[in-house]
Amino acid sequence: MKSDSTVSADSLRDEVRAHYAAIPSAAVGAACAPGCCGANPDASLDLGYTKSELDALPEGANLGLGCGNPQELARLKRGERVLDLGSGGGIDCFLAAKQVGPGGRVIGVDMTPEMLKNARAARDRMGAANVEFRLGEIEHLPVADGSIDVILSNCVVNLSPDKPQVFREAFRVLAPGGRLAIRDVVATAPMPTELASDPRMVAGCVGNAAPVQQLEAALREAGFGNVDVEVDESSRKVIATWFPGAGVENYVASASITAHKQSACDCGLGDCA
């Protein structure tokens, strides 16, 4: 697989979809190394989730995928409407559901039917009536305009062949005053072609990572304000375990990405009382 410019978006999505379709039924660690690219539930403890959070999850929700804990960034409130981009096994949806309570709502969107089947089964086991999962691509969200208060995502945006479109869609579905709280892998240095063009690296969340400056620009161009991308240097230790010996940790790291959709009040307009 080449970079975005030399391979079609559909080809990239097909490879990523095939990779993640195999994970729910795979043995732990069978897909590839622990972390973003392969199922390993124990890895979630190294990504910022607590044991009490993980113990409260329904069976099948924690696949150990990701590069951090977006819950820490979101600071969810009771009654909020939450959207998880690339919801996978549903871990962040179920944790969010407890925080927003029965009066809130959580939607998970994933492009992989196998992941959705797994997540819906976990939801039924948990009895989480305020959670639903929808099939769709994060570049074309099956969600109404202005219907979401908070968008979460964990190590998924890097997989998209069109990141600016992801952020445009995120802006569209957020209500005024809504916020984005993402953990994702970002590029911190140019990656050698032999690594970036390896399909395992792309599906494993490192080969298609974008530089911080590109992400910041794409967020602002989509309309977001208060954009902040903070690289977590300590994450390189975890990322090094995804592809042992490849040295990918020298070129990418996990980052916290936050942004807001301004309301009339933020702009000094309207009645904010």
C-alpha positions in Angstrom: 0.0 0.0 0.0 1.3 3.4 -0.9 0.4 6.8 0.5 -2.9 8.6 0.2 -1.8 10.2 -3.1 -1.0 7.0 -4.9 -3.6 4.5 -3.8 -7.4 5.0 -4.0 -9.3 5.8 -0.9 -11.5 2.7 -1.5 -8.5 0.4 -1.7 -7.2 1.7 1.6 -10.6 1.3 3.3 -10.9 -2.2 1.9 -7.6 -3.2 3.4 -8.4 -1.6 6.8 -11.9 -3.1 6.9 -10.6 -6.6 6.1 -8.0 -6.3 8.9 -10.4 -5.3 11.6 -13.1 -7.7 10.5 -10.9 -10.5 11.6 -10.2 -9.1 15.1 -13.4 -10.0 17.0 -13.1 -13.7 16.3 -9.3 -13.8 16.6 -7.4 -15.3 19.5 -5.8 -12.6 21.7 -2.7 -11.3 20.0 -3.4 -13.3 16.8 -4.1 -10.4 14.5 -0.6 -8.9 15.0 1.2 -7.2 17.9 -0.7 -5.9 21.0 -2.2 -2.4 20.8 -4.0 -0.6 18.0 -3.5 -3.3 15.4 -4.5 -6.5 17.2 -6.8 -7.7 19.9 -5.2 -7.8 23.4 -7.6 -6.8 26.2 -4.7 -6.4 28.7 -3.3 -3.6 26.6 -6.1 -1.3 27.7 -4.5 -0.9 31.1 -1.4 0.6 29.4 -3.6 3.0 27.3 -5.0 4.9 30.3 -8.1 2.8 31.2 -8.5 1.8 34.8 -9.1 -1.7 36.1 -12.4 -0.7 37.5 -13.5 0.7 34.2 -12.5 -2.5 32.4 -14.0 -4.8 34.9 -17.4 -3.1 34.5 -17.5 -3.7 30.7 -19.6 -6.4 29.1 -17.7 -9.4 27.6 -16.4 -8.6 24.1 -16.3 -4.8 24.5 -12.6 -4.5 25.4 -10.5 -5.7 22.5 -7.4 -3.8 23.7 -7.5 -1.6 20.6 -6.5 2.1 20.7 -3.7 4.5 21.7 -5.1 6.2 24.7 -8.3 6.9 26.7 -10.5 9.7 25.1 -12.8 9.6 28.2 -10.1 11.6 30.1 -10.4 14.4 27.5 -14.2 14.4 27.1 -15.3 15.2 30.7 -18.7 13.9 29.9 -21.8 15.3 31.7 -25.2 13.7 32.5 -27.6 13.9 29.6 -25.1 14.6 26.9 -25.3 13.1 23.4 -22.1 11.3 22.4 -20.8 10.0 19.1 -17.8 7.5 18.9 -16.0 7.5 15.6 -14.8 3.9 14.8 -16.5 2.4 17.8 -15.0 -1.1 17.4 -15.9 -3.4 20.3 -17.8 -0.6 22.0 -15.5 0.1 24.9 -15.7 3.9 24.8 -19.5 3.8 24.1 -20.2 1.7 27.2 -18.0 3.9 29.4 -19.6 7.0 28.0 -23.1 5.5 28.6 -22.5 5.3 32.3 -21.3 8.9 32.5 -24.1 10.5 30.5 -26.7 8.3 32.3 -30.2 7.2 31.2 -31.0 10.7 30.0 -28.0 10.8 27.7 -27.4 8.9 24.4 -24.4 7.3 22.8 -24.0 6.4 19.2 -21.1 4.3 17.9 -20.3 4.3 14.1 -18.1 1.7 12.6 -17.5 0.5 9.0 -16.9 -3.1 9.9 -20.0 -5.3 10.2 -18.1 -7.9 12.2 -17.2 -5.2 14.8 -20.8 -4.0 14.9 -22.1 -7.5 15.5 -19.7 -7.9 18.4 -20.5 -4.5 19.9 -24.3 -5.0 19.6 -24.0 -8.4 21.4 -22.0 -6.8 24.2 -24.6 -4.0 24.4 -27.4 -6.6 24.8 -25.4 -8.4 27.5 -24.9 -5.1 29.4 -28.5 -3.9 28.8 -27.3 -0.5 27.8 -30.6 1.0 26.5 -29.0 4.4 25.7 -26.3 2.9 23.3 -26.8 2.2 19.6 -24.3 1.2 16.9 -24.6 2.2 13.3 -22.8 1.0 10.1 -21.0 3.8 8.3 -17.8 5.5 7.4 -16.4 8.3 9.5 -16.1 10.4 6.3 -19.9 10.0 5.8 -21.5 9.8 9.2 -25.1 8.4 9.4 -25.9 11.1 12.0 -28.1 14.2 11.7 -26.8 17.7 11.6 -26.2 19.4 15.0 -27.4 16.3 17.0 -24.3 15.6 19.0 -22.7 17.3 22.0 -19.4 15.4 22.2 -17.4 13.3 19.7 -15.0 10.7 20.9 -12.6 8.6 18.9 -9.7 6.3 19.8 -6.9 5.7 17.2 -9.2 5.7 14.2 -8.9 9.0 12.3 -5.3 8.1 11.3 -6.8 5.2 9.3 -8.9 7.5 7.1 -7.7 8.4 3.6 -9.5 11.7 3.9 -8.9 13.3 7.3 -10.2 16.8 6.4 -13.5 15.2 5.4 -13.7 13.4 8.8 -13.4 16.7 10.5 -15.9 18.4 8.2 -18.4 15.6 9.1 -17.6 15.9 12.8 -18.3 19.7 12.6 -21.6 19.1 10.8 -23.0 16.7 13.3 -21.9 18.6 16.4 -24.4 21.0 18.0 -23.2 24.6 18.6 -20.9 24.5 21.6 -20.1 20.9 21.0 -16.6 19.5 21.4 -14.2 16.9 20.0 -12.1 14.7 22.2 -9.8 12.3 20.4 -6.8 10.1 21.0 -5.0 9.3 17.9 -1.6 8.5 16.4 0.2 11.4 14.7 3.3 11.7 12.7 6.2 13.4 14.4 8.8 12.8 11.7 8.8 11.5 8.1 8.5 7.7 8.1 10.7 5.7 5.7 8.8 4.6 2.6 9.3 0.9 3.3 7.4 1.3 6.6 4.7 3.8 5.4 3.9 1.6 2.4 3.6 -1.6 4.4 -0.2 -2.6 4.6 0.4 -3.8 8.2 1.6 -0.4 9.2 -1.3 1.3 7.7 -3.9 -1.0 9.3 -1.8 -0.9 12.5 -2.4 2.8 12.9 1.0 4.1 12.1 1.6 4.1 8.3 -1.1 6.7 7.5 -0.7 9.0 10.4 -0.7 12.7 9.6 1.6 15.4 11.0 0.4 17.6 13.8 0.4 20.7 11.7 -1.8 19.1 9.0 -4.4 18.0 11.6 -4.5 21.4 13.2 -5.0 23.0 9.8 -7.7 20.6 8.8 -9.6 21.1 12.1 -9.5 24.9 11.7 -10.5 24.7 8.0 -13.5 22.6 9.0 -14.6 25.4 11.3 -13.3 24.3 14.7 -11.9 26.7 17.3 -9.8 26.1 20.4 -7.8 23.5 18.5 -5.2 21.7 20.5 -3.0 18.7 19.5 -0.8 17.6 22.4 1.7 14.8 21.6 2.3 12.2 24.4 5.9 11.4 24.2 5.5 8.5 26.8 3.2 6.7 24.3 6.2 5.8 22.1 7.0 2.9 24.6 3.6 1.3 24.0 3.7 2.0 20.2 7.1 0.2 20.1 5.4 -3.0 21.1 3.0 -3.0 18.2 5.7 -3.8 15.7 8.7 -4.9 17.7 12.0 -4.0 16.1 10.5 -1.9 13.3 11.3 1.4 15.0 7.9 3.0 14.2 8.0 4.7 17.6 10.7 7.1 16.2 8.2 8.5 13.7 4.8 8.5 15.4 3.3 9.0 18.8 -0.1 9.2 20.4 -1.7 12.6 20.8 -4.6 14.2 22.6 -6.7 16.2 20.1 -9.4 18.6 21.3 -11.5 21.2 19.5 -14.8 23.1 19.9 -17.6 24.1 17.6 -18.3 27.6 18.6 -21.8 28.7 19.8 -23.4 32.1 19.3 -22.3 32.8 22.9 -18.7 32.0 22.1 -18.8 34.5 19.3 -20.4 37.2 21.4 -23.8 36.8 19.8 -27.2 35.9 21.2 -28.5 35.6 24.7 -26.1 33.5 26.8 -28.0 33.9 30.1 
